[in-house]
Amino acid sequence: MWTFMPYVAHTYEWPKHGLELDNFIAFDIYRRNATTNYTSGTMFHWDCMVLKYASKIGLDSVGSFPT
């Protein structure tokens, strides 16, 4: 079974404030499984992360929003 995942990714940095914002938006397009004749369908998901740099250590918050 094959899965295709077209995606768009974006990173924005605010070096003055030590912040970074990362976004990953994708569709998972599943193909039919020839053995079981089962198709899973398509899934959209948006993953994001906000990272705050504190000296050489980074503190982050991660979220995922599947539909």
mmCIF file of the N, C-alpha and C atoms, coordinates in Angstrom:
data_MODEL
# 
_entry.id   MODEL 
# 
loop_
_atom_site.group_PDB 
_atom_site.id 
_atom_site.type_symbol 
_atom_site.label_atom_id 
_atom_site.label_alt_id 
_atom_site.label_comp_id 
_atom_site.label_asym_id 
_atom_site.label_entity_id 
_atom_site.label_seq_id 
_atom_site.pdbx_PDB_ins_code 
_atom_site.Cartn_x 
_atom_site.Cartn_y 
_atom_site.Cartn_z 
_atom_site.occupancy 
_atom_site.B_iso_or_equiv 
_atom_site.pdbx_formal_charge 
_atom_site.auth_seq_id 
_atom_site.auth_comp_id 
_atom_site.auth_asym_id 
_atom_site.auth_atom_id 
_atom_site.pdbx_PDB_model_num 
ATOM 1   N N  . MET A 1 1  ? 0.843  -1.171 0.000  1.00 0.00 ? 1  MET A N  1 
ATOM 2   C CA . MET A 1 1  ? 0.000  0.000  0.000  1.00 0.00 ? 1  MET A CA 1 
ATOM 3   C C  . MET A 1 1  ? 0.896  1.244  0.000  1.00 0.00 ? 1  MET A C  1 
ATOM 4   N N  . TRP A 1 2  ? 0.550  2.212  -0.825 1.00 0.00 ? 2  TRP A N  1 
ATOM 5   C CA . TRP A 1 2  ? 1.304  3.447  -0.951 1.00 0.00 ? 2  TRP A CA 1 
ATOM 6   C C  . TRP A 1 2  ? 0.545  4.591  -0.289 1.00 0.00 ? 2  TRP A C  1 
ATOM 7   N N  . THR A 1 3  ? 1.288  5.538  0.252  1.00 0.00 ? 3  THR A N  1 
ATOM 8   C CA . THR A 1 3  ? 0.713  6.769  0.781  1.00 0.00 ? 3  THR A CA 1 
ATOM 9   C C  . THR A 1 3  ? 1.467  7.938  0.163  1.00 0.00 ? 3  THR A C  1 
ATOM 10  N N  . PHE A 1 4  ? 0.715  8.891  -0.388 1.00 0.00 ? 4  PHE A N  1 
ATOM 11  C CA . PHE A 1 4  ? 1.303  10.107 -0.925 1.00 0.00 ? 4  PHE A CA 1 
ATOM 12  C C  . PHE A 1 4  ? 1.037  11.228 0.074  1.00 0.00 ? 4  PHE A C  1 
ATOM 13  N N  . MET A 1 5  ? 2.051  12.081 0.300  1.00 0.00 ? 5  MET A N  1 
ATOM 14  C CA . MET A 1 5  ? 1.878  13.142 1.277  1.00 0.00 ? 5  MET A CA 1 
ATOM 15  C C  . MET A 1 5  ? 2.402  14.472 0.716  1.00 0.00 ? 5  MET A C  1 
ATOM 16  N N  . PRO A 1 6  ? 1.582  15.170 -0.071 1.00 0.00 ? 6  PRO A N  1 
ATOM 17  C CA . PRO A 1 6  ? 1.988  16.514 -0.469 1.00 0.00 ? 6  PRO A CA 1 
ATOM 18  C C  . PRO A 1 6  ? 1.911  17.438 0.751  1.00 0.00 ? 6  PRO A C  1 
ATOM 19  N N  . TYR A 1 7  ? 2.889  18.331 0.878  1.00 0.00 ? 7  TYR A N  1 
ATOM 20  C CA . TYR A 1 7  ? 2.926  19.180 2.079  1.00 0.00 ? 7  TYR A CA 1 
ATOM 21  C C  . TYR A 1 7  ? 3.529  20.548 1.777  1.00 0.00 ? 7  TYR A C  1 
ATOM 22  N N  . VAL A 1 8  ? 3.290  21.458 2.702  1.00 0.00 ? 8  VAL A N  1 
ATOM 23  C CA . VAL A 1 8  ? 3.910  22.783 2.699  1.00 0.00 ? 8  VAL A CA 1 
ATOM 24  C C  . VAL A 1 8  ? 4.475  22.994 4.100  1.00 0.00 ? 8  VAL A C  1 
ATOM 25  N N  . ALA A 1 9  ? 5.716  23.441 4.183  1.00 0.00 ? 9  ALA A N  1 
ATOM 26  C CA . ALA A 1 9  ? 6.344  23.692 5.476  1.00 0.00 ? 9  ALA A CA 1 
ATOM 27  C C  . ALA A 1 9  ? 6.855  25.132 5.510  1.00 0.00 ? 9  ALA A C  1 
ATOM 28  N N  . HIS A 1 10 ? 6.831  25.722 6.688  1.00 0.00 ? 10 HIS A N  1 
ATOM 29  C CA . HIS A 1 10 ? 7.213  27.123 6.846  1.00 0.00 ? 10 HIS A CA 1 
ATOM 30  C C  . HIS A 1 10 ? 7.913  27.311 8.185  1.00 0.00 ? 10 HIS A C  1 
ATOM 31  N N  . THR A 1 11 ? 8.992  28.065 8.187  1.00 0.00 ? 11 THR A N  1 
ATOM 32  C CA . THR A 1 11 ? 9.683  28.426 9.425  1.00 0.00 ? 11 THR A CA 1 
ATOM 33  C C  . THR A 1 11 ? 9.908  29.927 9.433  1.00 0.00 ? 11 THR A C  1 
ATOM 34  N N  . TYR A 1 12 ? 9.591  30.555 10.548 1.00 0.00 ? 12 TYR A N  1 
ATOM 35  C CA . TYR A 1 12 ? 9.838  31.982 10.707 1.00 0.00 ? 12 TYR A CA 1 
ATOM 36  C C  . TYR A 1 12 ? 10.571 32.192 12.023 1.00 0.00 ? 12 TYR A C  1 
ATOM 37  N N  . GLU A 1 13 ? 11.636 33.000 11.971 1.00 0.00 ? 13 GLU A N  1 
ATOM 38  C CA . GLU A 1 13 ? 12.437 33.236 13.165 1.00 0.00 ? 13 GLU A CA 1 
ATOM 39  C C  . GLU A 1 13 ? 12.412 34.715 13.544 1.00 0.00 ? 13 GLU A C  1 
ATOM 40  N N  . TRP A 1 14 ? 12.369 34.966 14.844 1.00 0.00 ? 14 TRP A N  1 
ATOM 41  C CA . TRP A 1 14 ? 12.538 36.292 15.401 1.00 0.00 ? 14 TRP A CA 1 
ATOM 42  C C  . TRP A 1 14 ? 13.802 36.242 16.269 1.00 0.00 ? 14 TRP A C  1 
ATOM 43  N N  . PRO A 1 15 ? 14.988 36.397 15.662 1.00 0.00 ? 15 PRO A N  1 
ATOM 44  C CA . PRO A 1 15 ? 16.232 36.248 16.421 1.00 0.00 ? 15 PRO A CA 1 
ATOM 45  C C  . PRO A 1 15 ? 16.366 37.253 17.565 1.00 0.00 ? 15 PRO A C  1 
ATOM 46  N N  . LYS A 1 16 ? 15.840 38.451 17.385 1.00 0.00 ? 16 LYS A N  1 
ATOM 47  C CA . LYS A 1 16 ? 15.934 39.484 18.420 1.00 0.00 ? 16 LYS A CA 1 
ATOM 48  C C  . LYS A 1 16 ? 15.243 39.036 19.716 1.00 0.00 ? 16 LYS A C  1 
ATOM 49  N N  . HIS A 1 17 ? 14.146 38.275 19.575 1.00 0.00 ? 17 HIS A N  1 
ATOM 50  C CA . HIS A 1 17 ? 13.386 37.806 20.730 1.00 0.00 ? 17 HIS A CA 1 
ATOM 51  C C  . HIS A 1 17 ? 13.668 36.340 21.069 1.00 0.00 ? 17 HIS A C  1 
ATOM 52  N N  . GLY A 1 18 ? 14.495 35.659 20.251 1.00 0.00 ? 18 GLY A N  1 
ATOM 53  C CA . GLY A 1 18 ? 14.815 34.257 20.498 1.00 0.00 ? 18 GLY A CA 1 
ATOM 54  C C  . GLY A 1 18 ? 13.638 33.328 20.261 1.00 0.00 ? 18 GLY A C  1 
ATOM 55  N N  . LEU A 1 19 ? 12.768 33.664 19.283 1.00 0.00 ? 19 LEU A N  1 
ATOM 56  C CA . LEU A 1 19 ? 11.582 32.851 18.982 1.00 0.00 ? 19 LEU A CA 1 
ATOM 57  C C  . LEU A 1 19 ? 11.659 32.247 17.587 1.00 0.00 ? 19 LEU A C  1 
ATOM 58  N N  . GLU A 1 20 ? 11.029 31.085 17.445 1.00 0.00 ? 20 GLU A N  1 
ATOM 59  C CA . GLU A 1 20 ? 10.921 30.409 16.149 1.00 0.00 ? 20 GLU A CA 1 
ATOM 60  C C  . GLU A 1 20 ? 9.523  29.808 16.041 1.00 0.00 ? 20 GLU A C  1 
ATOM 61  N N  . LEU A 1 21 ? 8.914  29.937 14.863 1.00 0.00 ? 21 LEU A N  1 
ATOM 62  C CA . LEU A 1 21 ? 7.595  29.363 14.582 1.00 0.00 ? 21 LEU A CA 1 
ATOM 63  C C  . LEU A 1 21 ? 7.737  28.434 13.392 1.00 0.00 ? 21 LEU A C  1 
ATOM 64  N N  . ASP A 1 22 ? 7.311  27.176 13.555 1.00 0.00 ? 22 ASP A N  1 
ATOM 65  C CA . ASP A 1 22 ? 7.364  26.178 12.485 1.00 0.00 ? 22 ASP A CA 1 
ATOM 66  C C  . ASP A 1 22 ? 5.956  25.658 12.209 1.00 0.00 ? 22 ASP A C  1 
ATOM 67  N N  . ASN A 1 23 ? 5.609  25.569 10.926 1.00 0.00 ? 23 ASN A N  1 
ATOM 68  C CA . ASN A 1 23 ? 4.325  25.020 10.492 1.00 0.00 ? 23 ASN A CA 1 
ATOM 69  C C  . ASN A 1 23 ? 4.562  23.928 9.461  1.00 0.00 ? 23 ASN A C  1 
ATOM 70  N N  . PHE A 1 24 ? 3.745  22.887 9.511  1.00 0.00 ? 24 PHE A N  1 
ATOM 71  C CA . PHE A 1 24 ? 3.801  21.790 8.550  1.00 0.00 ? 24 PHE A CA 1 
ATOM 72  C C  . PHE A 1 24 ? 2.358  21.405 8.243  1.00 0.00 ? 24 PHE A C  1 
ATOM 73  N N  . ILE A 1 25 ? 1.919  21.640 7.018  1.00 0.00 ? 25 ILE A N  1 
ATOM 74  C CA . ILE A 1 25 ? 0.542  21.352 6.603  1.00 0.00 ? 25 ILE A CA 1 
ATOM 75  C C  . ILE A 1 25 ? 0.604  20.284 5.511  1.00 0.00 ? 25 ILE A C  1 
ATOM 76  N N  . ALA A 1 26 ? -0.177 19.211 5.674  1.00 0.00 ? 26 ALA A N  1 
ATOM 77  C CA . ALA A 1 26 ? -0.067 18.094 4.732  1.00 0.00 ? 26 ALA A CA 1 
ATOM 78  C C  . ALA A 1 26 ? -1.393 17.359 4.560  1.00 0.00 ? 26 ALA A C  1 
ATOM 79  N N  . PHE A 1 27 ? -1.488 16.643 3.459  1.00 0.00 ? 27 PHE A N  1 
ATOM 80  C CA . PHE A 1 27 ? -2.553 15.688 3.185  1.00 0.00 ? 27 PHE A CA 1 
ATOM 81  C C  . PHE A 1 27 ? -1.912 14.315 3.069  1.00 0.00 ? 27 PHE A C  1 
ATOM 82  N N  . ASP A 1 28 ? -2.448 13.325 3.754  1.00 0.00 ? 28 ASP A N  1 
ATOM 83  C CA . ASP A 1 28 ? -2.020 11.940 3.580  1.00 0.00 ? 28 ASP A CA 1 
ATOM 84  C C  . ASP A 1 28 ? -3.064 11.272 2.691  1.00 0.00 ? 28 ASP A C  1 
ATOM 85  N N  . ILE A 1 29 ? -2.646 10.887 1.491  1.00 0.00 ? 29 ILE A N  1 
ATOM 86  C CA . ILE A 1 29 ? -3.558 10.253 0.528  1.00 0.00 ? 29 ILE A CA 1 
ATOM 87  C C  . ILE A 1 29 ? -3.184 8.776  0.441  1.00 0.00 ? 29 ILE A C  1 
ATOM 88  N N  . TYR A 1 30 ? -4.036 7.943  0.993  1.00 0.00 ? 30 TYR A N  1 
ATOM 89  C CA . TYR A 1 30 ? -3.768 6.509  1.062  1.00 0.00 ? 30 TYR A CA 1 
ATOM 90  C C  . TYR A 1 30 ? -4.325 5.800  -0.178 1.00 0.00 ? 30 TYR A C  1 
ATOM 91  N N  . ARG A 1 31 ? -3.573 4.853  -0.693 1.00 0.00 ? 31 ARG A N  1 
ATOM 92  C CA . ARG A 1 31 ? -3.998 4.035  -1.836 1.00 0.00 ? 31 ARG A CA 1 
ATOM 93  C C  . ARG A 1 31 ? -4.664 2.759  -1.324 1.00 0.00 ? 31 ARG A C  1 
ATOM 94  N N  . ARG A 1 32 ? -5.323 2.066  -2.222 1.00 0.00 ? 32 ARG A N  1 
ATOM 95  C CA . ARG A 1 32 ? -5.996 0.814  -1.884 1.00 0.00 ? 32 ARG A CA 1 
ATOM 96  C C  . ARG A 1 32 ? -4.966 -0.273 -1.598 1.00 0.00 ? 32 ARG A C  1 
ATOM 97  N N  . ASN A 1 33 ? -5.197 -1.040 -0.542 1.00 0.00 ? 33 ASN A N  1 
ATOM 98  C CA . ASN A 1 33 ? -4.364 -2.190 -0.215 1.00 0.00 ? 33 ASN A CA 1 
ATOM 99  C C  . ASN A 1 33 ? -4.854 -3.363 -1.048 1.00 0.00 ? 33 ASN A C  1 
ATOM 100 N N  . ALA A 1 34 ? -4.033 -3.838 -1.972 1.00 0.00 ? 34 ALA A N  1 
ATOM 101 C CA . ALA A 1 34 ? -4.440 -4.912 -2.896 1.00 0.00 ? 34 ALA A CA 1 
ATOM 102 C C  . ALA A 1 34 ? -4.709 -6.227 -2.176 1.00 0.00 ? 34 ALA A C  1 
ATOM 103 N N  . THR A 1 35 ? -4.037 -6.484 -1.065 1.00 0.00 ? 35 THR A N  1 
ATOM 104 C CA . THR A 1 35 ? -4.214 -7.736 -0.332 1.00 0.00 ? 35 THR A CA 1 
ATOM 105 C C  . THR A 1 35 ? -5.567 -7.805 0.360  1.00 0.00 ? 35 THR A C  1 
ATOM 106 N N  . THR A 1 36 ? -5.963 -6.708 1.016  1.00 0.00 ? 36 THR A N  1 
ATOM 107 C CA . THR A 1 36 ? -7.206 -6.707 1.791  1.00 0.00 ? 36 THR A CA 1 
ATOM 108 C C  . THR A 1 36 ? -8.353 -5.976 1.084  1.00 0.00 ? 36 THR A C  1 
ATOM 109 N N  . ASN A 1 37 ? -8.036 -5.314 -0.039 1.00 0.00 ? 37 ASN A N  1 
ATOM 110 C CA . ASN A 1 37 ? -9.018 -4.533 -0.798 1.00 0.00 ? 37 ASN A CA 1 
ATOM 111 C C  . ASN A 1 37 ? -9.622 -3.419 0.072  1.00 0.00 ? 37 ASN A C  1 
ATOM 112 N N  . TYR A 1 38 ? -8.784 -2.830 0.931  1.00 0.00 ? 38 TYR A N  1 
ATOM 113 C CA . TYR A 1 38 ? -9.228 -1.803 1.866  1.00 0.00 ? 38 TYR A CA 1 
ATOM 114 C C  . TYR A 1 38 ? -8.591 -0.465 1.505  1.00 0.00 ? 38 TYR A C  1 
ATOM 115 N N  . THR A 1 39 ? -9.370 0.600  1.525  1.00 0.00 ? 39 THR A N  1 
ATOM 116 C CA . THR A 1 39 ? -8.862 1.950  1.276  1.00 0.00 ? 39 THR A CA 1 
ATOM 117 C C  . THR A 1 39 ? -9.091 2.791  2.533  1.00 0.00 ? 39 THR A C  1 
ATOM 118 N N  . SER A 1 40 ? -8.033 3.418  3.038  1.00 0.00 ? 40 SER A N  1 
ATOM 119 C CA . SER A 1 40 ? -8.135 4.205  4.261  1.00 0.00 ? 40 SER A CA 1 
ATOM 120 C C  . SER A 1 40 ? -8.704 5.601  4.028  1.00 0.00 ? 40 SER A C  1 
ATOM 121 N N  . GLY A 1 41 ? -8.496 6.170  2.867  1.00 0.00 ? 41 GLY A N  1 
ATOM 122 C CA . GLY A 1 41 ? -9.013 7.510  2.592  1.00 0.00 ? 41 GLY A CA 1 
ATOM 123 C C  . GLY A 1 41 ? -7.919 8.557  2.636  1.00 0.00 ? 41 GLY A C  1 
ATOM 124 N N  . THR A 1 42 ? -8.319 9.795  2.915  1.00 0.00 ? 42 THR A N  1 
ATOM 125 C CA . THR A 1 42 ? -7.399 10.931 2.932  1.00 0.00 ? 42 THR A CA 1 
ATOM 126 C C  . THR A 1 42 ? -7.476 11.629 4.281  1.00 0.00 ? 42 THR A C  1 
ATOM 127 N N  . MET A 1 43 ? -6.328 12.094 4.775  1.00 0.00 ? 43 MET A N  1 
ATOM 128 C CA . MET A 1 43 ? -6.290 12.791 6.051  1.00 0.00 ? 43 MET A CA 1 
ATOM 129 C C  . MET A 1 43 ? -5.535 14.104 5.891  1.00 0.00 ? 43 MET A C  1 
ATOM 130 N N  . PHE A 1 44 ? -6.089 15.174 6.436  1.00 0.00 ? 44 PHE A N  1 
ATOM 131 C CA . PHE A 1 44 ? -5.426 16.474 6.477  1.00 0.00 ? 44 PHE A CA 1 
ATOM 132 C C  . PHE A 1 44 ? -4.861 16.680 7.874  1.00 0.00 ? 44 PHE A C  1 
ATOM 133 N N  . HIS A 1 45 ? -3.638 17.209 7.963  1.00 0.00 ? 45 HIS A N  1 
ATOM 134 C CA . HIS A 1 45 ? -3.127 17.562 9.297  1.00 0.00 ? 45 HIS A CA 1 
ATOM 135 C C  . HIS A 1 45 ? -2.230 18.789 9.230  1.00 0.00 ? 45 HIS A C  1 
ATOM 136 N N  . TRP A 1 46 ? -2.258 19.534 10.330 1.00 0.00 ? 46 TRP A N  1 
ATOM 137 C CA . TRP A 1 46 ? -1.449 20.729 10.498 1.00 0.00 ? 46 TRP A CA 1 
ATOM 138 C C  . TRP A 1 46 ? -0.667 20.553 11.791 1.00 0.00 ? 46 TRP A C  1 
ATOM 139 N N  . ASP A 1 47 ? 0.645  20.533 11.691 1.00 0.00 ? 47 ASP A N  1 
ATOM 140 C CA . ASP A 1 47 ? 1.521  20.417 12.850 1.00 0.00 ? 47 ASP A CA 1 
ATOM 141 C C  . ASP A 1 47 ? 2.253  21.754 13.008 1.00 0.00 ? 47 ASP A C  1 
ATOM 142 N N  . CYS A 1 48 ? 2.320  22.243 14.226 1.00 0.00 ? 48 CYS A N  1 
ATOM 143 C CA . CYS A 1 48 ? 3.014  23.513 14.448 1.00 0.00 ? 48 CYS A CA 1 
ATOM 144 C C  . CYS A 1 48 ? 3.842  23.435 15.722 1.00 0.00 ? 48 CYS A C  1 
ATOM 145 N N  . MET A 1 49 ? 4.851  24.305 15.779 1.00 0.00 ? 49 MET A N  1 
ATOM 146 C CA . MET A 1 49 ? 5.716  24.353 16.946 1.00 0.00 ? 49 MET A CA 1 
ATOM 147 C C  . MET A 1 49 ? 6.166  25.786 17.165 1.00 0.00 ? 49 MET A C  1 
ATOM 148 N N  . VAL A 1 50 ? 6.131  26.236 18.417 1.00 0.00 ? 50 VAL A N  1 
ATOM 149 C CA . VAL A 1 50 ? 6.690  27.519 18.818 1.00 0.00 ? 50 VAL A CA 1 
ATOM 150 C C  . VAL A 1 50 ? 7.862  27.209 19.737 1.00 0.00 ? 50 VAL A C  1 
ATOM 151 N N  . LEU A 1 51 ? 9.009  27.771 19.399 1.00 0.00 ? 51 LEU A N  1 
ATOM 152 C CA . LEU A 1 51 ? 10.233 27.480 20.149 1.00 0.00 ? 51 LEU A CA 1 
ATOM 153 C C  . LEU A 1 51 ? 10.804 28.779 20.705 1.00 0.00 ? 51 LEU A C  1 
ATOM 154 N N  . LYS A 1 52 ? 11.121 28.800 21.988 1.00 0.00 ? 52 LYS A N  1 
ATOM 155 C CA . LYS A 1 52 ? 11.742 29.949 22.648 1.00 0.00 ? 52 LYS A CA 1 
ATOM 156 C C  . LYS A 1 52 ? 13.149 29.543 23.068 1.00 0.00 ? 52 LYS A C  1 
ATOM 157 N N  . TYR A 1 53 ? 14.135 30.242 22.540 1.00 0.00 ? 53 TYR A N  1 
ATOM 158 C CA . TYR A 1 53 ? 15.524 29.951 22.890 1.00 0.00 ? 53 TYR A CA 1 
ATOM 159 C C  . TYR A 1 53 ? 15.888 30.678 24.175 1.00 0.00 ? 53 TYR A C  1 
ATOM 160 N N  . ALA A 1 54 ? 16.441 29.958 25.122 1.00 0.00 ? 54 ALA A N  1 
ATOM 161 C CA . ALA A 1 54 ? 16.936 30.524 26.361 1.00 0.00 ? 54 ALA A CA 1 
ATOM 162 C C  . ALA A 1 54 ? 18.404 30.134 26.451 1.00 0.00 ? 54 ALA A C  1 
ATOM 163 N N  . SER A 1 55 ? 19.280 31.032 26.051 1.00 0.00 ? 55 SER A N  1 
ATOM 164 C CA . SER A 1 55 ? 20.705 30.751 26.002 1.00 0.00 ? 55 SER A CA 1 
ATOM 165 C C  . SER A 1 55 ? 20.936 29.656 24.955 1.00 0.00 ? 55 SER A C  1 
ATOM 166 N N  . LYS A 1 56 ? 21.485 28.531 25.328 1.00 0.00 ? 56 LYS A N  1 
ATOM 167 C CA . LYS A 1 56 ? 21.705 27.442 24.365 1.00 0.00 ? 56 LYS A CA 1 
ATOM 168 C C  . LYS A 1 56 ? 20.675 26.343 24.518 1.00 0.00 ? 56 LYS A C  1 
ATOM 169 N N  . ILE A 1 57 ? 19.632 26.587 25.329 1.00 0.00 ? 57 ILE A N  1 
ATOM 170 C CA . ILE A 1 57 ? 18.573 25.613 25.555 1.00 0.00 ? 57 ILE A CA 1 
ATOM 171 C C  . ILE A 1 57 ? 17.290 26.147 24.937 1.00 0.00 ? 57 ILE A C  1 
ATOM 172 N N  . GLY A 1 58 ? 16.543 25.303 24.243 1.00 0.00 ? 58 GLY A N  1 
ATOM 173 C CA . GLY A 1 58 ? 15.285 25.702 23.643 1.00 0.00 ? 58 GLY A CA 1 
ATOM 174 C C  . GLY A 1 58 ? 14.095 25.125 24.385 1.00 0.00 ? 58 GLY A C  1 
ATOM 175 N N  . LEU A 1 59 ? 13.071 25.935 24.620 1.00 0.00 ? 59 LEU A N  1 
ATOM 176 C CA . LEU A 1 59 ? 11.819 25.495 25.223 1.00 0.00 ? 59 LEU A CA 1 
ATOM 177 C C  . LEU A 1 59 ? 10.752 25.563 24.147 1.00 0.00 ? 59 LEU A C  1 
ATOM 178 N N  . ASP A 1 60 ? 9.955  24.502 23.986 1.00 0.00 ? 60 ASP A N  1 
ATOM 179 C CA . ASP A 1 60 ? 8.991  24.520 22.897 1.00 0.00 ? 60 ASP A CA 1 
ATOM 180 C C  . ASP A 1 60 ? 7.627  24.027 23.310 1.00 0.00 ? 60 ASP A C  1 
ATOM 181 N N  . SER A 1 61 ? 6.676  24.313 22.423 1.00 0.00 ? 61 SER A N  1 
ATOM 182 C CA . SER A 1 61 ? 5.307  23.842 22.551 1.00 0.00 ? 61 SER A CA 1 
ATOM 183 C C  . SER A 1 61 ? 4.896  23.313 21.182 1.00 0.00 ? 61 SER A C  1 
ATOM 184 N N  . VAL A 1 62 ? 4.371  22.091 21.136 1.00 0.00 ? 62 VAL A N  1 
ATOM 185 C CA . VAL A 1 62 ? 4.053  21.445 19.865 1.00 0.00 ? 62 VAL A CA 1 
ATOM 186 C C  . VAL A 1 62 ? 2.569  21.116 19.830 1.00 0.00 ? 62 VAL A C  1 
ATOM 187 N N  . GLY A 1 63 ? 1.953  21.331 18.661 1.00 0.00 ? 63 GLY A N  1 
ATOM 188 C CA . GLY A 1 63 ? 0.533  20.991 18.500 1.00 0.00 ? 63 GLY A CA 1 
ATOM 189 C C  . GLY A 1 63 ? 0.308  20.296 17.173 1.00 0.00 ? 63 GLY A C  1 
ATOM 190 N N  . SER A 1 64 ? -0.668 19.419 17.137 1.00 0.00 ? 64 SER A N  1 
ATOM 191 C CA . SER A 1 64 ? -1.049 18.721 15.911 1.00 0.00 ? 64 SER A CA 1 
ATOM 192 C C  . SER A 1 64 ? -2.568 18.767 15.816 1.00 0.00 ? 64 SER A C  1 
ATOM 193 N N  . PHE A 1 65 ? -3.070 19.111 14.637 1.00 0.00 ? 65 PHE A N  1 
ATOM 194 C CA . PHE A 1 65 ? -4.498 19.278 14.448 1.00 0.00 ? 65 PHE A CA 1 
ATOM 195 C C  . PHE A 1 65 ? -4.991 18.428 13.282 1.00 0.00 ? 65 PHE A C  1 
ATOM 196 N N  . PRO A 1 66 ? -5.209 17.111 13.465 1.00 0.00 ? 66 PRO A N  1 
ATOM 197 C CA . PRO A 1 66 ? -5.719 16.272 12.384 1.00 0.00 ? 66 PRO A CA 1 
ATOM 198 C C  . PRO A 1 66 ? -7.234 16.442 12.234 1.00 0.00 ? 66 PRO A C  1 
ATOM 199 N N  . THR A 1 67 ? -7.694 16.266 11.021 1.00 0.00 ? 67 THR A N  1 
ATOM 200 C CA . THR A 1 67 ? -9.143 16.300 10.770 1.00 0.00 ? 67 THR A CA 1 
ATOM 201 C C  . THR A 1 67 ? -9.555 15.050 10.037 1.00 0.00 ? 67 THR A C  1 
# 
